[in-house]
Amino acid sequence: MVNLIICVLFFYAAHLFFKMTFSLHKVPYVNFTLRDGDLSGMTALSERMGVAGDNLRQSLFIFIPFAVMSAVLNVDNLMLAKIWFGLRIVYLFGHIIDLYRFPHIRPIIWLPSIVVLVMMGLNLYTG
């Protein structure tokens, strides 16, 4: 579980740079470092990467405590944690290829990751 937690944290760290990386050819680096920097020239891909990063942050604060508690309490949540991580990767690729421009696709990928988090929490509660 510890190795997976480390991978998830690296995945999160990568998300921090995706928004900037895909627009550096249109927006100067210094604009990303300024509080009021002009980011109006960002590409659509960069904007989608920002949305993907925001969405990851919303569930990460639940996943990390559940994963750490699973490791500390010896609760077997490893497979659920791997499924959650896999769904997060699929969610990111959905944003990369702009899959969510089609209605009802996003919840098909996003909702199972929330169900997995609930299942992890239930395992902790009953385990």
C-alpha positions as CSV (number, residue, x, y, z in Angstrom):
1,M,0.0,0.0,0.0
2,V,2.9,2.4,0.8
3,N,4.2,2.1,-2.8
4,L,0.8,2.9,-4.2
5,I,0.5,5.9,-1.9
6,I,3.9,7.2,-3.2
7,C,2.8,6.6,-6.8
8,V,-0.5,8.5,-6.2
9,L,1.5,11.4,-4.7
10,F,3.8,11.5,-7.7
11,F,0.7,11.5,-9.9
12,Y,-0.7,14.4,-8.0
13,A,2.6,16.3,-8.3
14,A,2.6,15.7,-12.1
15,H,-0.9,17.2,-12.1
16,L,0.5,20.4,-10.7
17,F,2.6,20.9,-13.8
18,F,0.2,19.7,-16.5
19,K,-1.7,23.0,-16.7
20,M,1.4,25.0,-17.3
21,T,3.2,22.5,-19.5
22,F,0.7,22.4,-22.2
23,S,0.6,26.2,-22.6
24,L,4.2,27.2,-22.3
25,H,4.3,27.8,-26.0
26,K,1.5,30.4,-25.7
27,V,1.9,31.8,-22.1
28,P,5.2,32.9,-20.8
29,Y,6.5,31.0,-17.7
30,V,6.6,34.1,-15.6
31,N,2.8,34.6,-16.0
32,F,2.3,31.2,-14.3
33,T,4.4,32.4,-11.4
34,L,2.7,35.7,-10.8
35,R,-0.4,35.9,-8.7
36,D,-2.2,38.0,-11.3
37,G,-0.3,36.7,-14.3
38,D,-2.2,36.8,-17.6
39,L,-3.2,33.2,-18.4
40,S,-5.8,34.1,-21.0
41,G,-3.7,32.5,-23.8
42,M,-3.9,29.0,-22.2
43,T,-4.7,26.2,-24.6
44,A,-7.9,24.2,-24.2
45,L,-5.8,21.2,-23.2
46,S,-4.3,23.2,-20.3
47,E,-7.7,24.3,-19.1
48,R,-8.8,20.6,-19.2
49,M,-5.7,19.6,-17.2
50,G,-6.6,22.3,-14.6
51,V,-10.1,20.7,-14.3
52,A,-8.6,17.2,-14.0
53,G,-6.2,18.5,-11.3
54,D,-9.1,20.1,-9.4
55,N,-11.1,16.9,-9.5
56,L,-8.2,14.8,-8.3
57,R,-7.7,17.2,-5.3
58,Q,-11.4,16.8,-4.4
59,S,-11.0,13.0,-3.8
60,L,-7.4,12.9,-2.8
61,F,-8.1,14.2,0.7
62,I,-10.3,11.2,1.2
63,F,-8.1,8.6,-0.5
64,I,-4.8,9.4,1.3
65,P,-6.2,9.1,4.9
66,F,-8.1,5.9,3.9
67,A,-4.9,4.4,2.3
68,V,-2.7,5.4,5.2
69,M,-5.2,4.0,7.7
70,S,-5.4,0.8,5.7
71,A,-1.7,0.4,5.9
72,V,-1.5,1.2,9.6
73,L,-4.5,-0.9,10.6
74,N,-3.6,-3.8,8.3
75,V,-6.9,-3.6,6.4
76,D,-6.6,-5.1,2.9
77,N,-7.7,-2.2,0.7
78,L,-4.9,-2.5,-1.8
79,M,-7.0,-3.8,-4.7
80,L,-9.6,-1.1,-4.1
81,A,-6.8,1.5,-4.0
82,K,-5.4,0.3,-7.2
83,I,-8.8,0.4,-8.9
84,W,-9.2,4.0,-7.6
85,F,-5.8,5.0,-9.0
86,G,-6.6,3.3,-12.3
87,L,-9.9,5.2,-12.6
88,R,-8.1,8.4,-11.9
89,I,-5.6,7.7,-14.7
90,V,-8.5,6.9,-17.0
91,Y,-10.2,10.2,-15.9
92,L,-7.0,12.1,-16.8
93,F,-6.8,10.5,-20.2
94,G,-10.5,11.4,-20.8
95,H,-9.5,15.0,-20.3
96,I,-6.5,14.7,-22.5
97,I,-8.5,13.4,-25.5
98,D,-11.5,15.7,-24.6
99,L,-13.8,12.8,-24.1
100,Y,-16.0,14.7,-21.7
101,R,-17.4,17.0,-24.4
102,F,-19.9,14.1,-24.9
103,P,-22.7,14.2,-22.3
104,H,-22.9,11.6,-19.5
105,I,-19.4,10.2,-20.2
106,R,-17.7,11.9,-17.2
107,P,-19.9,10.4,-14.5
108,I,-19.4,6.9,-16.0
109,I,-15.7,7.3,-15.2
110,W,-15.8,9.6,-12.2
111,L,-18.6,7.9,-10.2
112,P,-17.0,4.5,-9.8
113,S,-13.9,6.1,-8.2
114,I,-16.2,7.6,-5.6
115,V,-17.9,4.2,-5.0
116,V,-14.4,2.7,-4.5
117,L,-13.6,5.3,-1.9
118,V,-16.9,4.4,-0.1
119,M,-15.9,0.7,-0.2
120,M,-12.5,1.5,1.2
121,G,-14.1,3.4,4.1
122,L,-16.5,0.6,4.7
123,N,-13.6,-1.9,4.8
124,L,-11.9,0.3,7.4
125,Y,-15.1,0.6,9.4
126,T,-15.8,-3.2,9.4
127,G,-12.2,-4.4,9.4
